[in-house]
Amino acid sequence: MKFSNFAEVLLLTVIGAAFAQDQDVAAAVGPAVTDGDCSIDVRLQAEGETPIGVPTDWHPDDNIIVKLAGSTCDVGVSPTWTISGWENTIVQIAPNTAFKPPALADNKRQLVKIMRGTLLDVNVNGIFTDGHWETHAVNAPNRAFSMYVDSAVDEIMAGEDGAVIVYMTVTEEILSTPITDMTSSPVTDMAGPYSENLKWNKFADVTDWGFDGVEFWNMAGILLQENDGTRLANMQWWTFREDFNADNYHDHAGLTAENAFGEIHMAMYAPNGVSGMQTTLMGTENKNYTPNPEDLGIGNTYNQNDNTEVQIAIPMPPGYAHGPLWSVEPDTGEPTRMCSGAVQYPPHRWLISANGAPNEPLRYVMWVAYEHLPEDVTVPLKMITEWPNANLQNTMTPAECAVVEDPTSPGATETAAPADTAEVEAQAADLDEDAPSSGAYFSYPTTLVAVVLGSILVAIA
């Protein structure tokens, strides 16, 4: 069966509950053969299954797995999931092909998150080339950008490499609703295949990393796979209350080349106008640094840390995401890699307030994390040539990595001159001494801090 647009899928999904149940049963049997049509397979992660890309440390099961259609598909459309009031549909679009979403109700807004490829003329968050605005999976580093698409746009055209997107709709009422508890609407508004498994869990209940008594919540996610079953991306959801210090500074140093990802966050609900991301610029020094102000006891606040590097605040209202927080190769725009193969990240975190008075009643922030394959989030060079507040540095060579990991190894002595060895070891020692403290998730290994830093903006007004 081949679906040409979203409206046809909607028509089928509203035929009745019996059809939905049959679809769930069929999906549970096993993956469907989708080459030659646009059927997108949906199933629940099997017991004991550990596909690459899901966070097995805290959600080893209950993840929903969506496998794309085959390469002959023009436009493939998944079922729609309502997740805490936001509707999410996975759409696969062939090169230079258009997806036609259904007409929007007067009270609805539409948004698009590109997971792979590019779109043409959906908004101006991109590069203007050959008469078209081409929007990419990422934007300029360390800045917020809107994921909204004008309501007048009734056709979403993929670029020459095609695209995989998350098409979202949300009502104006939802956008204006603050979250004040985790047990009522819109937080509990869930629908779609296997949505009974999409449950908010306190992070302390699914890990042994602390956070006891902290209003910090996470939910099993949706794993996207290529038609051959390989990983494309993962989506998971987070929330915490504004009076708790939950999302501590962290990086991705615990990952490897196998499970590495570049992460983009989008705000769904924001408690105030300053809620958003905070990140540092590695290798910099804030000349205006002052010690922490008095802790006012209102949760994750800007400046509530002892990090003397230049720090960037990226406020993000609902429907806004951020550009790459990771380090970027200055000559290619690709994510910088650590010696482990993971993406090079500075310390970063989600913050709620700026030492202001909290709301009454207290509110929660909620966001979705899109975890991309590193190769799918290359930053177009036009986006970084005049954007200096980015971590621009080169991945260490295999020889440099070998030197840091084992200066006596045969590979190191054969491929690195003694002067290079001494230089890299010195850099590792100097940087390791001032390395940031470990965050809630991962900490820096010695091999990470030995990366040779590129030219980045140090002075601030």
Secondary structure, 3 states (H helix, E strand, C coil): CCCCCHHHHHHHHCCCHHHHHHHHHHHHHCCCCCCCCCCCEEEECCCCCCCCCCCCCCCCCCCEEEECCCCCCCEEEEEEEEECCEEEEEEEECCCCEECCCCCCCCEEEEEEEEEEEEECCCCCEEEECCEEEECCCCCCCCEEECEECCCCCCEEEEEEEEEEEEEEEEHHHHCCCECCCCCCCCCCEECCCHHHCCEEEHHHHCCCCCCCCCEEEEEEEEEECCCCCEEEEEEEEEEECCCCCCCCECCCCCCCCCCCEEEEEEEECCCCCCEEEEECCCCCCCCCCCCCCCCCCCCECCCCCCCCCEEEEECCCCEEECCCCCECCCCCCECECCCCCECCCCEEEECECCCCCCCCCCEEEEEEEEECHHHCCCCHHHCCCCCCCCEECCCCHHHHHHHHCCCCHHHHHHCCHHHHHHHHHHHHHHHHCCCCCCCCCCCCHHHHCCCECCCCCCCC
